[in-house]
Amino acid sequence: MTASSKFSRLWFSLTTCVGDVREGFVEITRHTLALLGLVVVAVTLTFFARPGLQASASEALMGWLEMRQADTLDIPEVSNAASRSTATAVKNLPKDQLAVTYWLSRKYRVSPEPMGALVSEAWAVGERSQIAPTLILAVMAIESKFNPFASGSQGGMGLMQIEPQAQSETLKPFGGRLAAFDPLTNLRVGSRLLQELLQKSDTVEEALQGYAMASGQLNDNQYIDRVLTEQKQLERLTRGLTTASIATRSGPHPL
């Protein structure tokens, strides 16, 4: 047998083997697709016959997709959330602010740390605007009971029940309408409104009447009485500390 004859027979065997493999693969693929088609038809008919099963399958699929999506979400790291909270260490407060903080904390059931931050801010704002900080806190107490998320029937929002639409320009530098729910922003905007009313009014009572109208209070006279009563109580706390401090400094000197 010559070399060319052997090569021809080898080539024929290889081509025959490749052909058989290809035909077998095509046959298997055809049967597999046919089987898959039958499965799809069977599942479809089952879903049409049993709508409840279809709903359960849809819910399971959506649940799986939502879990997969949740797994891929990047959760931002919070380096120091405490630094962004409206709270302060009460031990650092001056004695008058500390006394007011604890009194309001007990009365309105608010933790001393966030209450201390509001009291401290009221003192700072009051000093800049020439408004008694006790008046700012008294308005806050009557308007919202120190609930920063309070919502009034007339559209007032937050601690001092400011009306976001009426105060839209004032709120812009702080981030817009939703900034009304930030305690310190609400305190500053509400104090600015109170300052404007005090400047336009002849008496504190008249200014409070204007504030009551702006925040949607229905009974002006009752509102004014409640605010002033609250302020007097806070003033008594601070005056008592001042008197005690003066008495201590002016006591009898040793001979």
C-alpha positions in Angstrom: 0.0 0.0 0.0 1.4 3.3 -1.1 1.8 6.4 1.2 -0.8 8.3 -0.8 -3.3 5.5 -0.4 -2.8 5.4 3.3 -3.2 9.2 3.5 -6.4 9.0 1.5 -7.9 6.4 3.8 -6.9 8.4 6.9 -8.5 11.6 5.4 -11.6 9.7 4.6 -11.9 8.4 8.2 -11.3 11.8 9.7 -13.9 13.5 7.5 -16.4 10.7 8.2 -15.8 11.0 12.0 -16.2 14.8 11.9 -19.4 14.4 9.9 -20.8 11.9 12.3 -20.0 14.2 15.3 -21.6 17.2 13.5 -24.8 15.2 12.7 -24.9 13.9 16.2 -24.6 17.4 17.7 -27.3 18.8 15.3 -29.6 15.9 16.3 -29.0 16.4 20.0 -29.6 20.2 19.7 -32.8 19.6 17.7 -34.1 17.2 20.4 -33.0 19.6 23.2 -34.8 22.5 21.6 -37.9 20.5 21.0 -37.8 19.4 24.6 -37.3 23.0 25.8 -40.2 24.1 23.6 -42.4 21.5 25.1 -41.4 22.6 28.6 -42.2 26.2 27.8 -45.6 25.3 26.3 -46.4 23.2 29.4 -45.4 26.0 31.8 -47.3 28.6 29.8 -50.5 26.4 29.8 -50.0 25.8 33.6 -49.8 29.5 34.3 -52.9 30.2 32.2 -54.8 27.5 33.9 -53.7 28.7 37.4 -53.5 32.5 37.6 -52.5 32.3 41.3 -49.4 30.3 40.4 -48.5 32.9 37.9 -48.8 35.7 40.5 -46.7 33.7 43.0 -44.0 33.1 40.4 -44.0 36.8 39.4 -43.6 37.8 43.0 -40.8 35.3 43.6 -39.0 36.6 40.5 -39.4 40.2 41.5 -38.2 39.5 45.0 -35.1 37.8 43.6 -34.4 40.7 41.3 -34.8 43.2 44.1 -32.4 41.3 46.3 -29.9 41.2 43.5 -30.3 44.9 43.0 -29.9 45.6 46.8 -26.7 43.5 46.8 -25.2 45.7 44.1 -26.0 49.0 45.8 -23.2 51.0 47.3 -24.0 52.0 50.9 -22.1 55.2 51.7 -19.9 55.2 54.8 -20.9 57.5 57.5 -17.6 58.8 59.0 -19.1 60.7 62.0 -22.9 61.1 62.0 -22.8 62.4 65.5 -21.1 65.6 64.2 -24.1 66.3 62.1 -26.7 65.8 64.8 -28.5 68.6 66.6 -27.1 67.9 70.0 -24.4 69.3 72.4 -22.7 68.3 75.5 -24.7 70.0 78.2 -21.8 70.1 80.7 -20.2 72.8 78.5 -23.3 75.1 78.7 -23.3 78.2 81.0 -25.3 77.9 84.1 -28.3 79.9 82.9 -28.6 77.9 79.7 -28.0 74.7 81.6 -30.9 75.5 84.0 -33.2 76.3 81.1 -32.1 73.2 79.2 -32.9 70.8 82.0 -36.3 72.5 82.8 -37.4 72.4 79.2 -36.1 68.8 78.9 -38.2 67.6 81.8 -41.3 69.5 80.8 -41.4 68.5 77.1 -39.7 65.1 77.5 -36.8 65.9 75.1 -33.3 64.6 75.8 -31.0 67.3 77.3 -28.4 67.0 74.5 -30.6 68.1 71.6 -32.5 70.6 73.9 -29.1 72.0 74.9 -28.2 72.6 71.3 -31.5 74.6 70.7 -31.0 76.6 73.9 -27.5 77.5 73.0 -28.6 78.5 69.5 -31.4 80.6 70.9 -28.9 82.5 73.0 -26.6 83.1 70.1 -29.4 84.2 67.8 -30.9 86.3 70.5 -27.6 88.1 71.0 -27.3 88.9 67.3 -30.9 89.9 66.8 -31.5 91.7 70.1 -34.4 89.3 71.0 -34.6 87.7 74.4 -33.6 84.1 73.9 -36.3 83.1 76.4 -38.9 84.6 74.0 -37.5 82.6 71.1 -37.7 79.4 73.2 -41.2 80.3 74.5 -42.5 80.7 70.9 -40.9 77.4 70.0 -42.4 75.6 73.0 -46.0 76.8 72.2 -45.7 76.3 68.5 -44.3 72.8 68.4 -43.4 71.6 71.9 -39.9 71.2 70.5 -40.9 68.7 67.9 -38.7 69.5 64.8 -41.1 67.6 62.5 -44.3 69.2 63.7 -46.8 70.1 60.9 -49.6 72.6 61.5 -53.0 72.6 60.0 -52.3 75.9 58.2 -49.0 74.8 56.6 -46.6 75.7 59.4 -43.6 73.4 59.6 -41.0 72.5 62.2 -40.0 73.9 65.6 -41.3 77.5 65.1 -44.0 76.5 62.6 -42.6 78.6 59.7 -44.6 78.6 56.5 -42.2 77.4 53.7 -43.9 79.1 50.9 -44.0 82.5 52.6 -40.4 82.1 53.7 -39.1 80.6 50.4 -36.6 83.3 49.8 -35.3 83.1 53.4 -35.0 79.3 53.1 -33.1 79.3 49.8 -29.6 79.8 51.3 -30.3 76.9 53.7 -31.3 74.5 50.9 -35.0 75.2 50.1 -38.4 74.2 51.5 -37.3 71.0 53.2 -34.7 72.9 55.3 -37.7 73.9 57.4 -37.4 70.5 59.1 -33.8 71.2 60.1 -34.0 72.4 63.8 -31.3 75.1 63.6 -32.5 76.4 60.3 -36.1 76.6 61.5 -35.0 78.4 64.6 -33.0 81.0 62.7 -35.7 81.6 60.1 -38.4 81.8 62.7 -36.4 84.2 64.8 -35.8 86.4 61.8 -39.6 86.6 61.3 -40.1 87.4 65.0 -37.4 90.1 64.8 -39.2 91.7 61.8 -42.5 91.7 63.6 -40.9 93.2 66.8 -39.4 96.0 64.7 -42.7 96.8 63.1 -44.8 96.5 66.3 -45.2 98.8 69.3 -45.4 96.0 71.8 -44.3 92.3 72.2 -48.0 91.3 72.3 -48.6 92.9 68.9 -45.6 91.2 67.5 -46.8 87.8 68.9 -50.2 88.4 67.4 -48.6 88.8 64.0 -46.5 85.7 64.5 -49.7 83.8 65.5 -51.3 84.8 62.2 -48.2 83.8 60.2 -48.0 80.3 61.8 -51.8 79.6 61.6 -52.8 80.0 65.3 -56.5 80.3 65.6 -56.8 82.0 69.0 -54.4 85.0 69.1 -55.1 86.1 72.7 -54.7 82.6 74.2 -51.6 82.1 72.1 -50.0 85.4 73.4 -50.8 84.5 77.0 -49.3 81.1 76.7 -46.1 82.4 75.1 -45.6 85.1 77.7 -46.3 82.7 80.6 -43.7 80.4 79.2 -41.2 83.2 78.8 -41.8 84.4 82.4 -41.0 81.0 83.7 -37.8 80.8 81.8 -36.9 84.3 82.9 -37.4 83.3 86.5 -34.9 80.5 86.1 -32.2 82.8 84.7 -32.9 85.6 87.2 -32.7 83.2 90.1 -29.3 82.1 89.0 -28.1 85.7 88.4 -29.4 86.7 91.9 -27.7 83.8 93.6 -24.4 84.6 91.7 -24.5 88.2 92.8 -25.3 87.2 96.4 -22.3 84.9 96.4 -19.9 87.5 95.1 -21.2 90.3 97.5 -21.3 88.2 100.7 -19.5 89.2 103.9 -15.7 89.4 103.6 -13.5 87.8 106.2 -11.9 90.2 108.6 
